Amino acid sequence: MWGRSLVNHGGITSEAQLPPDAINQSHLGNVILKPEADYYSKTSYQLHIDKEANNDTKNL
């Protein structure tokens, strides 16, 4: 990642979550979910593969 090629069978993990100390970060808003409250979330990821940057496309 970050400009480097992945190895064969390499992977990337992404976790949509708040920081462990989110309750202390006022700019994140109210992070407490009460039992009677509804919770809706939408997470999207974009992945860009630059084939020009890596001529060895057999690994993509």
Biopython code that builds the backbone (N, CA, C, O; Angstrom):
import numpy as np
from Bio.PDB.StructureBuilder import StructureBuilder

atoms = [
    (1, "MET", "N", (0.830, -1.176, 0.000)),
    (1, "MET", "CA", (0.000, 0.000, 0.000)),
    (1, "MET", "C", (0.875, 1.239, 0.000)),
    (1, "MET", "O", (2.092, 1.154, 0.165)),
    (2, "TRP", "N", (0.265, 2.356, -0.180)),
    (2, "TRP", "CA", (0.969, 3.631, -0.215)),
    (2, "TRP", "C", (2.085, 3.621, -1.252)),
    (2, "TRP", "O", (3.231, 3.950, -0.947)),
    (3, "GLY", "N", (1.740, 3.241, -2.476)),
    (3, "GLY", "CA", (2.699, 3.284, -3.566)),
    (3, "GLY", "C", (3.494, 2.016, -3.760)),
    (3, "GLY", "O", (4.274, 1.926, -4.707)),
    (4, "ARG", "N", (3.326, 1.039, -2.903)),
    (4, "ARG", "CA", (4.049, -0.224, -3.038)),
    (4, "ARG", "C", (3.117, -1.287, -3.587)),
    (4, "ARG", "O", (1.906, -1.229, -3.374)),
    (5, "SER", "N", (3.670, -2.242, -4.284)),
    (5, "SER", "CA", (2.883, -3.353, -4.813)),
    (5, "SER", "C", (2.598, -4.356, -3.712)),
    (5, "SER", "O", (3.409, -4.553, -2.806)),
    (6, "LEU", "N", (1.443, -4.985, -3.800)),
    (6, "LEU", "CA", (1.128, -6.057, -2.862)),
    (6, "LEU", "C", (1.765, -7.352, -3.342)),
    (6, "LEU", "O", (1.969, -7.542, -4.541)),
    (7, "VAL", "N", (2.074, -8.226, -2.422)),
    (7, "VAL", "CA", (2.618, -9.532, -2.774)),
    (7, "VAL", "C", (1.475, -10.439, -3.195)),
    (7, "VAL", "O", (0.311, -10.157, -2.907)),
    (8, "ASN", "N", (1.809, -11.537, -3.880)),
    (8, "ASN", "CA", (0.773, -12.506, -4.251)),
    (8, "ASN", "C", (-0.002, -12.928, -3.013)),
    (8, "ASN", "O", (0.585, -13.204, -1.967)),
    (9, "HIS", "N", (-1.292, -12.975, -3.133)),
    (9, "HIS", "CA", (-2.200, -13.368, -2.057)),
    (9, "HIS", "C", (-2.172, -12.388, -0.889)),
    (9, "HIS", "O", (-2.611, -12.725, 0.211)),
    (10, "GLY", "N", (-1.659, -11.173, -1.118)),
    (10, "GLY", "CA", (-1.687, -10.140, -0.091)),
    (10, "GLY", "C", (-3.098, -9.598, 0.040)),
    (10, "GLY", "O", (-3.943, -9.858, -0.817)),
    (11, "GLY", "N", (-3.359, -8.867, 1.072)),
    (11, "GLY", "CA", (-4.705, -8.342, 1.279)),
    (11, "GLY", "C", (-4.697, -7.018, 2.006)),
    (11, "GLY", "O", (-3.682, -6.585, 2.551)),
    (12, "ILE", "N", (-5.846, -6.393, 1.999)),
    (12, "ILE", "CA", (-6.050, -5.132, 2.685)),
    (12, "ILE", "C", (-7.280, -5.301, 3.565)),
    (12, "ILE", "O", (-8.282, -5.862, 3.123)),
    (13, "THR", "N", (-7.217, -4.829, 4.788)),
    (13, "THR", "CA", (-8.397, -4.842, 5.637)),
    (13, "THR", "C", (-8.804, -3.416, 5.946)),
    (13, "THR", "O", (-7.954, -2.546, 6.134)),
    (14, "SER", "N", (-10.077, -3.185, 5.996)),
    (14, "SER", "CA", (-10.625, -1.871, 6.347)),
    (14, "SER", "C", (-11.718, -2.078, 7.378)),
    (14, "SER", "O", (-12.611, -2.904, 7.191)),
    (15, "GLU", "N", (-11.645, -1.339, 8.445)),
    (15, "GLU", "CA", (-12.643, -1.461, 9.489)),
    (15, "GLU", "C", (-13.293, -0.106, 9.712)),
    (15, "GLU", "O", (-12.615, 0.877, 10.012)),
    (16, "ALA", "N", (-14.591, -0.063, 9.567)),
    (16, "ALA", "CA", (-15.333, 1.170, 9.816)),
    (16, "ALA", "C", (-15.710, 1.208, 11.290)),
    (16, "ALA", "O", (-16.612, 0.492, 11.725)),
    (17, "GLN", "N", (-15.036, 2.022, 12.035)),
    (17, "GLN", "CA", (-15.318, 2.131, 13.455)),
    (17, "GLN", "C", (-14.789, 3.456, 13.968)),
    (17, "GLN", "O", (-14.064, 4.159, 13.264)),
    (18, "LEU", "N", (-15.145, 3.788, 15.171)),
    (18, "LEU", "CA", (-14.666, 5.003, 15.808)),
    (18, "LEU", "C", (-13.390, 4.714, 16.577)),
    (18, "LEU", "O", (-13.134, 3.568, 16.947)),
    (19, "PRO", "N", (-12.589, 5.738, 16.821)),
    (19, "PRO", "CA", (-11.390, 5.530, 17.639)),
    (19, "PRO", "C", (-11.763, 5.046, 19.043)),
    (19, "PRO", "O", (-12.859, 5.344, 19.516)),
    (20, "PRO", "N", (-10.886, 4.313, 19.713)),
    (20, "PRO", "CA", (-11.195, 3.811, 21.053)),
    (20, "PRO", "C", (-11.571, 4.903, 22.047)),
    (20, "PRO", "O", (-12.365, 4.662, 22.956)),
    (21, "ASP", "N", (-11.014, 6.093, 21.889)),
    (21, "ASP", "CA", (-11.332, 7.180, 22.815)),
    (21, "ASP", "C", (-12.344, 8.166, 22.230)),
    (21, "ASP", "O", (-12.330, 9.346, 22.581)),
    (22, "ALA", "N", (-13.221, 7.694, 21.344)),
    (22, "ALA", "CA", (-14.190, 8.559, 20.665)),
    (22, "ALA", "C", (-15.078, 9.322, 21.640)),
    (22, "ALA", "O", (-15.490, 10.447, 21.357)),
    (23, "ILE", "N", (-15.372, 8.721, 22.777)),
    (23, "ILE", "CA", (-16.230, 9.394, 23.749)),
    (23, "ILE", "C", (-15.579, 10.672, 24.281)),
    (23, "ILE", "O", (-16.274, 11.566, 24.763)),
    (24, "ASN", "N", (-14.260, 10.760, 24.196)),
    (24, "ASN", "CA", (-13.528, 11.943, 24.661)),
    (24, "ASN", "C", (-13.240, 12.944, 23.546)),
    (24, "ASN", "O", (-12.619, 13.977, 23.792)),
    (25, "GLN", "N", (-13.679, 12.655, 22.334)),
    (25, "GLN", "CA", (-13.427, 13.523, 21.185)),
    (25, "GLN", "C", (-14.719, 14.242, 20.816)),
    (25, "GLN", "O", (-15.552, 13.684, 20.101)),
    (26, "SER", "N", (-14.897, 15.465, 21.288)),
    (26, "SER", "CA", (-16.161, 16.185, 21.103)),
    (26, "SER", "C", (-16.491, 16.433, 19.636)),
    (26, "SER", "O", (-17.667, 16.541, 19.287)),
    (27, "HIS", "N", (-15.491, 16.526, 18.772)),
    (27, "HIS", "CA", (-15.762, 16.785, 17.354)),
    (27, "HIS", "C", (-16.411, 15.589, 16.645)),
    (27, "HIS", "O", (-16.879, 15.733, 15.516)),
    (28, "LEU", "N", (-16.450, 14.418, 17.283)),
    (28, "LEU", "CA", (-17.093, 13.238, 16.700)),
    (28, "LEU", "C", (-18.582, 13.166, 17.027)),
    (28, "LEU", "O", (-19.283, 12.283, 16.532)),
    (29, "GLY", "N", (-19.064, 14.078, 17.847)),
    (29, "GLY", "CA", (-20.478, 14.086, 18.188)),
    (29, "GLY", "C", (-20.815, 13.043, 19.240)),
    (29, "GLY", "O", (-19.928, 12.514, 19.909)),
    (30, "ASN", "N", (-22.097, 12.754, 19.381)),
    (30, "ASN", "CA", (-22.552, 11.784, 20.367)),
    (30, "ASN", "C", (-22.287, 10.374, 19.847)),
    (30, "ASN", "O", (-22.846, 9.972, 18.827)),
    (31, "VAL", "N", (-21.451, 9.636, 20.532)),
    (31, "VAL", "CA", (-21.073, 8.295, 20.080)),
    (31, "VAL", "C", (-21.712, 7.196, 20.920)),
    (31, "VAL", "O", (-21.401, 6.018, 20.743)),
    (32, "ILE", "N", (-22.602, 7.574, 21.831)),
    (32, "ILE", "CA", (-23.272, 6.589, 22.679)),
    (32, "ILE", "C", (-24.586, 6.178, 22.022)),
    (32, "ILE", "O", (-25.425, 7.029, 21.723)),
    (33, "LEU", "N", (-24.765, 4.890, 21.798)),
    (33, "LEU", "CA", (-25.990, 4.367, 21.216)),
    (33, "LEU", "C", (-26.823, 3.738, 22.329)),
    (33, "LEU", "O", (-26.409, 2.770, 22.967)),
    (34, "LYS", "N", (-28.001, 4.309, 22.546)),
    (34, "LYS", "CA", (-28.896, 3.801, 23.594)),
    (34, "LYS", "C", (-29.721, 2.643, 23.038)),
    (34, "LYS", "O", (-29.992, 2.596, 21.839)),
    (35, "PRO", "N", (-30.123, 1.701, 23.908)),
    (35, "PRO", "CA", (-30.851, 0.501, 23.447)),
    (35, "PRO", "C", (-32.098, 0.799, 22.632)),
    (35, "PRO", "O", (-32.411, 0.044, 21.712)),
    (36, "GLU", "N", (-32.817, 1.864, 22.933)),
    (36, "GLU", "CA", (-34.056, 2.170, 22.219)),
    (36, "GLU", "C", (-33.826, 2.998, 20.951)),
    (36, "GLU", "O", (-34.778, 3.267, 20.218)),
    (37, "ALA", "N", (-32.609, 3.396, 20.684)),
    (37, "ALA", "CA", (-32.308, 4.241, 19.530)),
    (37, "ALA", "C", (-32.067, 3.403, 18.276)),
    (37, "ALA", "O", (-31.532, 2.296, 18.343)),
    (38, "ASP", "N", (-32.472, 3.951, 17.135)),
    (38, "ASP", "CA", (-32.164, 3.323, 15.848)),
    (38, "ASP", "C", (-30.769, 3.751, 15.415)),
    (38, "ASP", "O", (-30.326, 4.858, 15.722)),
    (39, "TYR", "N", (-30.088, 2.880, 14.710)),
    (39, "TYR", "CA", (-28.746, 3.191, 14.216)),
    (39, "TYR", "C", (-28.686, 2.841, 12.741)),
    (39, "TYR", "O", (-28.997, 1.719, 12.342)),
    (40, "TYR", "N", (-28.290, 3.795, 11.952)),
    (40, "TYR", "CA", (-28.122, 3.589, 10.511)),
    (40, "TYR", "C", (-26.706, 3.999, 10.134)),
    (40, "TYR", "O", (-26.177, 4.991, 10.634)),
    (41, "SER", "N", (-26.115, 3.232, 9.262)),
    (41, "SER", "CA", (-24.750, 3.524, 8.845)),
    (41, "SER", "C", (-24.567, 3.122, 7.391)),
    (41, "SER", "O", (-25.144, 2.138, 6.928)),
    (42, "LYS", "N", (-23.766, 3.886, 6.686)),
    (42, "LYS", "CA", (-23.407, 3.546, 5.311)),
    (42, "LYS", "C", (-21.903, 3.752, 5.177)),
    (42, "LYS", "O", (-21.381, 4.831, 5.456)),
    (43, "THR", "N", (-21.232, 2.718, 4.755)),
    (43, "THR", "CA", (-19.786, 2.776, 4.574)),
    (43, "THR", "C", (-19.465, 2.430, 3.137)),
    (43, "THR", "O", (-19.981, 1.450, 2.600)),
    (44, "SER", "N", (-18.623, 3.220, 2.514)),
    (44, "SER", "CA", (-18.198, 2.908, 1.147)),
    (44, "SER", "C", (-16.691, 3.074, 1.043)),
    (44, "SER", "O", (-16.091, 3.927, 1.698)),
    (45, "TYR", "N", (-16.105, 2.249, 0.213)),
    (45, "TYR", "CA", (-14.660, 2.266, -0.006)),
    (45, "TYR", "C", (-14.398, 2.383, -1.500)),
    (45, "TYR", "O", (-15.171, 1.881, -2.317)),
    (46, "GLN", "N", (-13.320, 3.039, -1.846)),
    (46, "GLN", "CA", (-12.895, 3.103, -3.238)),
    (46, "GLN", "C", (-11.468, 2.577, -3.317)),
    (46, "GLN", "O", (-10.624, 2.903, -2.481)),
    (47, "LEU", "N", (-11.217, 1.777, -4.310)),
    (47, "LEU", "CA", (-9.893, 1.213, -4.514)),
    (47, "LEU", "C", (-9.459, 1.561, -5.920)),
    (47, "LEU", "O", (-10.186, 1.303, -6.879)),
    (48, "HIS", "N", (-8.290, 2.141, -6.052)),
    (48, "HIS", "CA", (-7.764, 2.531, -7.352)),
    (48, "HIS", "C", (-6.556, 1.665, -7.672)),
    (48, "HIS", "O", (-5.609, 1.581, -6.891)),
    (49, "ILE", "N", (-6.605, 1.028, -8.822)),
    (49, "ILE", "CA", (-5.477, 0.221, -9.281)),
    (49, "ILE", "C", (-4.859, 0.927, -10.469)),
    (49, "ILE", "O", (-5.503, 1.107, -11.502)),
    (50, "ASP", "N", (-3.616, 1.323, -10.320)),
    (50, "ASP", "CA", (-2.903, 2.030, -11.375)),
    (50, "ASP", "C", (-2.029, 1.023, -12.111)),
    (50, "ASP", "O", (-0.907, 0.747, -11.689)),
    (51, "LYS", "N", (-2.538, 0.476, -13.207)),
    (51, "LYS", "CA", (-1.806, -0.543, -13.960)),
    (51, "LYS", "C", (-0.561, 0.031, -14.624)),
    (51, "LYS", "O", (0.392, -0.702, -14.889)),
    (52, "GLU", "N", (-0.559, 1.340, -14.895)),
    (52, "GLU", "CA", (0.611, 1.968, -15.503)),
    (52, "GLU", "C", (1.786, 2.022, -14.530)),
    (52, "GLU", "O", (2.941, 1.987, -14.952)),
    (53, "ALA", "N", (1.500, 2.107, -13.237)),
    (53, "ALA", "CA", (2.562, 2.190, -12.233)),
    (53, "ALA", "C", (3.234, 0.846, -12.006)),
    (53, "ALA", "O", (4.348, 0.791, -11.486)),
    (54, "ASN", "N", (2.574, -0.228, -12.386)),
    (54, "ASN", "CA", (3.124, -1.562, -12.183)),
    (54, "ASN", "C", (2.965, -2.341, -13.474)),
    (54, "ASN", "O", (1.871, -2.816, -13.780)),
    (55, "ASN", "N", (4.032, -2.480, -14.230)),
    (55, "ASN", "CA", (3.967, -3.174, -15.516)),
    (55, "ASN", "C", (3.789, -4.672, -15.356)),
    (55, "ASN", "O", (3.432, -5.355, -16.315)),
    (56, "ASP", "N", (4.030, -5.193, -14.171)),
    (56, "ASP", "CA", (3.870, -6.613, -13.904)),
    (56, "ASP", "C", (2.426, -6.878, -13.488)),
    (56, "ASP", "O", (2.146, -7.128, -12.315)),
    (57, "THR", "N", (1.501, -6.819, -14.468)),
    (57, "THR", "CA", (0.068, -6.897, -14.162)),
    (57, "THR", "C", (-0.389, -8.308, -13.811)),
    (57, "THR", "O", (-1.545, -8.488, -13.429)),
    (58, "LYS", "N", (0.467, -9.307, -13.924)),
    (58, "LYS", "CA", (0.046, -10.657, -13.560)),
    (58, "LYS", "C", (-0.252, -10.762, -12.065)),
    (58, "LYS", "O", (-0.949, -11.683, -11.641)),
    (59, "ASN", "N", (0.266, -9.834, -11.262)),
    (59, "ASN", "CA", (0.033, -9.864, -9.823)),
    (59, "ASN", "C", (-1.210, -9.096, -9.416)),
    (59, "ASN", "O", (-1.548, -9.071, -8.232)),
    (60, "LEU", "N", (-1.901, -8.468, -10.356)),
    (60, "LEU", "CA", (-3.087, -7.679, -10.007)),
    (60, "LEU", "C", (-4.326, -8.511, -9.983)),
    (60, "LEU", "O", (-5.409, -7.996, -9.705)),
]
sb = StructureBuilder()
sb.init_structure("model")
sb.init_model(0)
sb.init_chain("A")
sb.init_seg("    ")
for serial, (resi, resn, name, xyz) in enumerate(atoms, 1):
    if name == "N":
        sb.init_residue(resn, " ", resi, " ")
    sb.init_atom(name, np.array(xyz, "f"), 0.0, 1.0, " ", f" {name:<3s}", serial, name[0])
structure = sb.get_structure()
